[in-house]
Amino acid sequence: LAALGVGTLIDLRSTTEFRDAGAATAAALGVRVRSLTSESVAAKGGGNSAPHPLATVHHVPLQEWGRYAHAFVARLPLRRAAPIALAFAAARLARAKPPVPRLRRLLLAEINAAGLPAMYVTILAAFGGEAVAALRLVAAEAAARRPVAVACKLGKDRTGLIVALLLTVVGAPRSAVLADYGA
């Protein structure tokens, strides 16, 4: 990041993923964290001898599990959504946290059967505001002629979706967008 002059990172991981890994990394580097899920947090570095070139991490969670699952089930035909809704109701009555294995199994089977296109449509349906926020952050950095990085846990789905949207917005041909995602 330093070699590219990147001072801003947009982190698309869920709140749990970010809490478990991203926030600690930012704090260790002395990087300021700004989150859509809470007030801005000033992270204090621990023992850094030189300032890290990354100045700000914007946490823009693009796939919180509960919101995603509800949005996904809402898009299913009633005959496929009903067993999941019943399992969810049973889990709520039993006050089960995390979700009971039956609910998780039913939901993951539907998600896996639907494939990546359905996942991306669901992400945009459930997290459209967050996707727009990420695009606006990139636009602001671009307007200031500053490099920006976008990342999630593995860099394929959430990052790929945002980069595909960015390429589309700037007029890249569909074939180039697909080739970039494939790479």
ABEGO torsion letter per residue (X at the ends): XAAAGBABBBBABBAAAAAAAAAAAAAAAGBBBBBAABBBBBBBBBGBABBBABABBBBBBABBAAAAAAAAAAABBAAAAAAAAAAAAAAAAAGBOBBBAAAAAAAAAAAAAAEAAAAAAAAAAAAAAAAAAAAAAAAAAAAAGBBBBBBBAAGAAAAAAAAAAAAAAAGBBAAAAAAAAAX
